[in-house]
Amino acid sequence: MTEQEYWQEVRDMAKAALDEPRDERHDWLWESVDGHEFVIYTHKARLVLLHSKNEDAIFDEGMWDGQASSMLDVYTKAAFFAFLADIREELSSLEDEEEDEVEDEEDEVEDEEDEVEDEE
């Protein structure tokens, strides 16, 4: 997996999450990341940690309990939280863009209504 492939998958997952009801996105993301090939295959999990901006997310989330049966276990646990954090950040950006678009549309409608009133 290249860095470009990683970030494309992050974007694709964030876009897919937008299709879910807002109150179900957290659960959908958790489940989707938990079973994702980037997390369950050790080789890919190591690459996630290489490409992620959030390689320490497992610590930031307070989820490292110091328990692991092997280094492979460490990689997959850390990759889960790194991948999840990257997707959440991308999702947040997409949600902000979506809200900005709605606000822009509302402003355009108001401007059109003002123009109609001015013409009358």
C-alpha positions as CSV (number, residue, x, y, z in Angstrom):
1,M,0.0,0.0,0.0
2,T,1.4,3.4,-1.0
3,E,0.8,6.6,0.9
4,Q,-1.5,7.8,-1.9
5,E,-3.5,4.6,-1.7
6,Y,-3.8,5.0,2.1
7,W,-5.1,8.5,1.9
8,Q,-7.5,7.7,-0.9
9,E,-9.0,5.0,1.3
10,V,-9.2,7.5,4.2
11,R,-11.1,9.9,1.9
12,D,-13.4,7.1,0.6
13,M,-14.2,5.8,4.1
14,A,-15.0,9.4,5.2
15,K,-17.3,9.9,2.2
16,A,-19.0,6.6,2.9
17,A,-19.6,7.7,6.5
18,L,-21.4,10.8,5.2
19,D,-24.1,8.5,3.8
20,E,-24.9,7.2,7.3
21,P,-27.2,9.1,9.6
22,R,-25.2,11.5,11.7
23,D,-26.1,9.7,15.0
24,E,-24.9,6.4,13.6
25,R,-21.6,7.5,12.0
26,H,-19.5,6.7,15.1
27,D,-20.7,3.1,15.3
28,W,-20.5,2.6,11.5
29,L,-16.9,3.9,11.4
30,W,-15.8,1.8,14.4
31,E,-17.3,-1.4,12.8
32,S,-15.9,-0.6,9.4
33,V,-12.4,0.1,10.6
34,D,-12.4,-2.9,12.9
35,G,-12.9,-5.3,10.0
36,H,-10.9,-3.3,7.4
37,E,-8.0,-5.0,5.6
38,F,-5.7,-2.1,6.6
39,V,-6.2,-3.2,10.2
40,I,-6.6,-6.9,10.2
41,Y,-3.5,-7.7,8.0
42,T,-0.3,-7.1,9.9
43,H,1.7,-6.0,6.9
44,K,-0.9,-3.3,6.1
45,A,-1.3,-2.3,9.7
46,R,2.4,-1.5,9.8
47,L,2.0,0.6,6.7
48,V,-1.0,2.4,8.2
49,L,1.3,3.5,11.1
50,L,3.9,4.6,8.5
51,H,1.4,6.8,6.5
52,S,-0.9,8.0,9.2
53,K,-0.8,11.5,10.8
54,N,-2.2,9.9,13.9
55,E,0.2,7.0,14.6
56,D,0.0,7.7,18.3
57,A,-3.8,7.8,18.4
58,I,-4.0,4.7,20.6
59,F,-2.2,6.7,23.3
60,D,-4.1,9.9,22.6
61,E,-7.4,8.0,23.1
62,G,-6.2,6.4,26.3
63,M,-6.7,3.0,24.8
64,W,-3.3,1.4,25.3
65,D,-3.6,-0.9,28.2
66,G,-0.1,-2.3,27.9
67,Q,-1.5,-5.7,27.0
68,A,-0.4,-7.5,23.8
69,S,0.4,-11.0,23.0
70,S,2.9,-10.1,20.3
71,M,4.2,-7.2,18.2
72,L,1.6,-8.2,15.6
73,D,-1.1,-7.5,18.1
74,V,0.5,-4.1,18.9
75,Y,0.6,-3.1,15.2
76,T,-3.0,-4.0,14.6
77,K,-4.3,-2.3,17.7
78,A,-2.3,0.9,17.0
79,A,-3.3,0.8,13.3
80,F,-7.0,0.6,14.2
81,F,-6.8,3.9,16.2
82,A,-4.6,5.6,13.7
83,F,-6.8,4.8,10.8
84,L,-9.9,5.7,12.7
85,A,-8.5,9.1,13.7
86,D,-7.4,9.9,10.1
87,I,-10.9,9.0,8.9
88,R,-12.6,11.1,11.6
89,E,-10.4,14.1,10.7
90,E,-11.3,13.8,7.1
91,L,-15.0,13.3,7.9
92,S,-14.9,16.4,10.0
93,S,-13.5,18.4,7.1
94,L,-16.2,17.0,4.8
95,E,-19.0,17.8,7.3
96,D,-17.6,21.4,7.5
97,E,-17.7,21.6,3.7
98,E,-21.2,20.3,3.6
99,E,-22.4,22.8,6.2
100,D,-20.6,25.6,4.3
101,E,-22.4,24.6,1.1
102,V,-25.8,24.6,2.9
103,E,-25.1,28.1,4.2
104,D,-24.0,29.3,0.8
105,E,-27.3,27.9,-0.7
106,E,-29.3,29.6,2.0
107,D,-27.5,32.9,1.3
108,E,-28.2,32.6,-2.4
109,V,-31.9,32.0,-1.7
110,E,-32.0,35.1,0.6
111,D,-30.2,37.2,-2.1
112,E,-32.7,36.1,-4.7
113,E,-35.6,36.9,-2.4
114,D,-34.2,40.3,-1.7
115,E,-33.8,40.9,-5.5
116,V,-37.5,39.9,-6.0
117,E,-38.6,42.3,-3.2
118,D,-36.5,45.1,-4.7
119,E,-38.1,44.6,-8.1
120,E,-41.6,44.9,-6.7
